[in-house]
Amino acid sequence: MVDLGIDHVPNEYLTSICKGITIKAPNNLPIIDLSGIDSDDLKRKSAAEAIHLACQKWGFFQVMGHGISNELMQDIIKMVHYFFNLPAKERMVYYSTDIYKSFRFSTGSVASAKKKFWSDYLFQHCQPAVHEDDVPESIPNYRKITSNYAKAVDELARKLLRIIAQNLGLDWQILEKHLDPPKQTMKMTYYPQCPCPDQAIGIGCHADPGTITVLQQELGVEGLEVNYNGQWIPVKPVEGALVINVADMLQILSNNKYKSAEHRVLVNTKRPRVSIASFYGPTDDKHIAPLEELLGDNPPVFKACLFREYMDNFYKNHLGTRNIETLRILNN
């Protein structure tokens, strides 16, 4: 729309979902160094303690030393910009509103509200892998870049799940086994510059439905904010860092010991922004409930659910509502 010279926000774009004042506070979101934790017990203990506190307090943290090369991180950002700078006719070949399609190009929206977000995205399945015939031929090295990136994210996610399991006092493999095989998807989002950013939103406030999310932000442009104690705190991009956030299934599995965090994305007038979100969680046929090992004298806080049904409800509900609350057991 910006390319067409539109200087206003059309009515179909969201203007009021989860608006709120941004607190321009210092970036106190934890930044945790994972380098050396596989060979140094002291570094591992320090990182594990920091992750435990971040999962309890914020539901969000950033990691350095995560094993994904700067070159690969730069390549995938460039690749997304390349796609969204293709002629519209070439992009629309991949357009779909089928939320369960393994690869698609689409636009951000809330179907139940008949409203749109100020963003477009590429979405693909990584585990199980998208069929090679479905990916764009017009993007150089698309399959190589995305497959290498997804493999690196899988290794990082498994490392984090082992640490989180031990932080909960559990066997280090229990979360991996619970998700085996995991469902891993990738959402590559493009937020165009907006003529009136106070009248639109990139993505409305929500908590992710999976287990954990690994997010790469483009350097030099802000937009992501996390809801911390009712205040919206900017999550500033840090060179070489990835954002990790607790998602709903981890809150359920941990029986409310860790909290999934609401977040949103604002837009700006100056330049477009790209982010790469990797969602890591259960397959659609998995039943999710608080882990029995964490119950004992503590009653379950949430009812069990089939993940496919949870996702269906997530897409049907308005963003700005907590889907997880539909599973909360009253009086707990």
C-alpha positions in Angstrom: 0.0 0.0 0.0 2.9 2.3 0.8 4.2 1.6 -2.7 0.9 2.8 -4.1 1.2 6.1 -2.4 -1.6 5.5 0.2 -1.2 8.2 2.9 -3.9 6.9 5.3 -4.8 3.7 7.1 -7.8 1.9 5.5 -10.7 1.0 7.7 -10.1 -2.7 7.5 -6.9 -2.4 9.5 -6.9 -2.8 13.2 -6.8 0.5 15.2 -7.8 -0.5 18.7 -6.9 -4.0 19.6 -4.6 -4.0 22.6 -3.5 -0.4 22.3 -1.7 0.9 25.4 1.0 3.2 26.5 4.6 2.1 25.8 6.9 2.5 28.8 10.2 3.9 27.5 12.0 2.1 30.3 15.6 0.8 30.2 15.8 -2.5 28.4 15.9 -4.7 31.5 14.9 -7.9 29.6 17.5 -10.5 30.5 20.3 -11.2 28.0 21.8 -14.6 28.7 25.0 -16.0 27.3 24.8 -19.7 26.4 28.4 -20.0 25.0 30.4 -22.6 26.8 27.5 -24.1 28.8 28.0 -27.6 27.3 31.6 -27.8 28.7 31.7 -25.5 31.7 29.5 -26.4 34.7 29.7 -23.0 36.2 28.6 -21.3 33.0 25.8 -23.8 32.7 24.6 -23.2 36.2 24.7 -19.4 35.8 22.8 -19.6 32.5 20.2 -22.1 33.9 19.6 -19.8 36.9 19.1 -16.8 34.7 16.7 -18.7 32.4 14.7 -19.9 35.4 14.2 -16.4 36.8 13.4 -15.0 33.3 10.7 -17.7 32.7 9.1 -16.9 36.1 9.4 -13.1 36.0 9.2 -12.1 32.3 8.3 -15.1 30.1 10.8 -13.4 27.7 14.6 -13.3 27.5 17.3 -12.9 24.9 20.2 -15.3 24.3 23.7 -14.8 23.0 26.1 -17.7 22.1 23.2 -19.7 20.8 25.0 -21.4 17.9 23.3 -19.8 15.0 25.9 -17.9 12.9 25.6 -14.2 12.2 26.0 -15.1 8.5 22.9 -17.3 8.5 20.9 -14.8 10.5 21.8 -12.1 8.0 21.0 -14.4 5.0 17.5 -15.1 6.2 16.7 -11.4 6.8 18.0 -10.6 3.3 16.0 -13.4 1.8 12.7 -12.2 3.4 13.3 -8.6 2.1 14.0 -10.1 -1.3 10.7 -11.9 -1.4 8.6 -8.9 -0.3 10.3 -6.7 -2.9 9.3 -9.1 -5.7 6.4 -7.9 -8.0 3.0 -8.5 -6.4 2.1 -10.9 -9.2 5.1 -13.2 -8.3 4.2 -13.1 -4.6 0.5 -13.8 -5.1 1.3 -17.2 -6.6 1.9 -18.4 -3.0 -1.0 -16.6 -1.4 -3.3 -18.6 0.7 -5.7 -18.1 3.7 -5.6 -21.8 4.6 -4.0 -21.7 8.1 -3.1 -25.4 7.9 -1.2 -25.2 4.6 2.4 -26.2 5.0 3.7 -23.2 3.0 1.9 -19.9 2.3 2.2 -16.2 1.8 -0.5 -14.3 3.6 -1.5 -11.2 5.5 -1.9 -10.7 9.2 -5.5 -10.7 10.3 -8.1 -11.7 12.9 -10.8 -13.6 10.9 -13.4 -13.4 13.7 -13.0 -9.6 13.8 -12.8 -9.2 10.0 -9.8 -6.9 10.6 -6.2 -6.9 9.4 -2.8 -6.2 10.9 -0.2 -4.0 9.2 1.9 -7.0 8.2 2.4 -9.7 5.6 4.2 -13.0 6.1 5.7 -16.2 4.8 4.8 -19.3 6.8 6.2 -22.8 6.4 6.4 -26.1 8.3 9.9 -27.2 9.3 9.1 -30.4 11.2 7.6 -32.2 9.4 9.4 -30.5 6.5 7.4 -28.6 3.8 7.5 -30.4 0.4 10.2 -29.1 -1.8 7.7 -28.5 -4.7 5.8 -26.0 -2.5 8.6 -23.5 -1.8 9.4 -20.5 -3.9 11.6 -21.1 -6.9 11.9 -17.3 -7.4 14.0 -16.8 -4.2 17.7 -17.8 -4.6 18.8 -20.5 -2.0 15.4 -20.4 -0.3 15.4 -24.1 0.7 19.0 -24.1 1.7 18.7 -21.1 3.9 15.5 -22.1 5.6 16.5 -25.7 6.2 19.8 -24.7 7.7 18.1 -22.1 9.9 15.4 -24.6 11.0 18.0 -27.2 11.9 19.9 -24.7 14.0 16.7 -23.5 15.8 15.8 -27.2 16.5 19.2 -27.7 18.2 18.8 -24.5 20.2 15.2 -25.3 21.2 16.3 -28.8 22.5 19.1 -27.3 24.5 16.7 -24.8 26.1 14.1 -27.5 26.8 16.7 -29.6 28.6 17.7 -26.6 30.8 14.1 -25.7 31.5 13.3 -29.4 32.5 16.1 -29.4 35.0 15.1 -26.0 36.3 11.7 -27.5 37.1 13.4 -30.4 39.0 12.6 -32.9 36.2 14.6 -35.4 34.2 16.5 -33.4 31.6 14.9 -35.2 28.7 11.3 -35.1 29.8 10.2 -32.1 27.7 11.9 -33.4 24.6 10.3 -36.8 25.0 6.9 -35.2 25.6 7.2 -33.3 22.3 8.8 -36.2 20.3 8.4 -35.6 17.5 8.0 -31.8 17.8 6.1 -29.6 15.5 8.3 -26.7 14.3 7.1 -23.9 12.1 8.5 -20.6 10.9 6.8 -17.3 10.3 8.8 -14.7 8.4 7.0 -11.4 8.9 7.3 -8.2 6.9 6.0 -5.0 8.5 5.8 -2.2 5.9 6.3 1.4 7.0 2.9 2.9 8.0 1.7 6.5 7.2 -0.1 6.7 10.6 1.4 4.2 13.0 -0.9 5.3 15.8 -3.9 4.1 13.8 -2.6 0.5 13.0 -0.7 -2.3 14.7 1.7 -4.8 13.2 0.3 -7.7 15.4 -2.1 -7.2 18.3 -1.3 -8.5 21.7 -1.3 -12.2 22.2 0.6 -15.1 23.8 2.0 -17.8 21.5 0.2 -21.1 21.7 3.1 -23.5 21.4 5.9 -24.5 23.9 8.7 -22.0 23.2 9.3 -19.4 20.5 12.7 -18.4 19.0 12.5 -15.0 17.5 15.1 -13.1 15.4 14.6 -9.3 15.1 16.0 -7.2 12.3 18.6 -4.9 13.7 18.1 -1.1 13.6 14.3 -1.0 13.9 12.2 -1.6 16.9 8.6 -2.8 17.2 8.3 -5.8 19.5 6.9 -5.1 23.0 6.2 -7.4 25.9 3.5 -6.9 28.5 5.2 -6.8 31.9 3.0 -6.2 34.9 0.5 -4.4 32.7 3.1 -2.1 31.1 4.3 -2.4 27.5 8.1 -2.7 27.4 10.1 -2.4 24.1 12.3 -5.5 23.3 15.2 -3.7 21.6 17.1 -5.7 19.0 20.5 -6.7 20.1 23.2 -7.7 17.6 23.7 -11.4 17.5 20.9 -12.1 20.0 17.7 -14.1 19.7 14.5 -13.5 21.7 13.1 -16.6 23.5 9.6 -16.6 24.9 7.6 -19.0 27.0 4.4 -20.1 25.2 1.1 -21.4 26.5 1.9 -25.1 26.3 5.0 -24.6 28.6 2.8 -22.7 31.1 0.4 -25.7 31.1 3.2 -28.4 31.3 4.9 -26.5 34.1 1.5 -26.3 35.9 1.7 -22.5 36.0 5.3 -22.3 37.3 6.3 -20.5 34.1 4.1 -17.9 32.5 3.6 -17.3 28.8 4.0 -13.6 28.0 1.7 -11.4 26.0 3.4 -9.3 23.3 2.6 -7.1 20.4 4.3 -5.4 17.4 4.1 -1.7 16.6 4.8 -0.2 13.3 6.6 3.0 12.2 6.7 5.6 9.4 10.4 5.3 8.6 11.3 1.9 7.3 10.0 -1.7 7.0 10.8 -4.3 9.6 11.4 -8.1 9.3 11.3 -10.7 12.0 11.7 -14.5 11.9 9.6 -16.4 14.5 10.2 -20.1 15.0 7.4 -21.9 16.9 8.4 -25.1 18.7 5.8 -27.3 20.3 3.6 -30.4 20.1 2.1 -32.0 17.1 -1.6 -31.5 16.5 -2.6 -34.9 17.9 -0.8 -34.5 21.3 -2.8 -34.2 24.5 -1.2 -31.5 26.7 -1.7 -31.4 30.5 0.3 -30.4 33.6 3.1 -32.9 34.0 2.3 -35.5 36.7 5.8 -35.2 38.1 5.0 -31.6 39.1 1.7 -32.3 40.8 2.1 -34.2 44.0 0.4 -32.0 46.6 -0.2 -29.4 44.0 -3.5 -29.8 42.1 -3.5 -29.2 38.3 -4.1 -25.6 37.4 -5.2 -26.4 33.8 -7.4 -29.0 32.1 -5.9 -31.3 29.5 -6.4 -30.3 25.8 -5.8 -31.6 22.4 -3.3 -29.3 20.7 -5.2 -29.2 17.4 -8.3 -28.0 19.3 -6.3 -25.4 21.2 -4.9 -24.1 17.9 -8.4 -23.9 16.4 -9.6 -21.8 19.3 -6.5 -19.6 19.1 -7.3 -18.7 15.5 -11.0 -18.2 16.1 -10.6 -16.0 19.1 -9.8 -12.3 19.0 -6.2 -11.5 19.7 -6.1 -9.6 23.0 -7.8 -12.5 24.8 -5.8 -15.2 26.7 -6.7 -18.5 25.1 -5.1 -20.4 28.0 -7.6 -19.1 30.4 -10.3 -21.3 28.8 -8.4 -24.2 30.3 -7.9 -22.9 33.8 -9.5 -24.9 36.5 -11.5 -22.6 38.7 -10.5 -22.1 42.3 -6.9 -23.1 41.5 
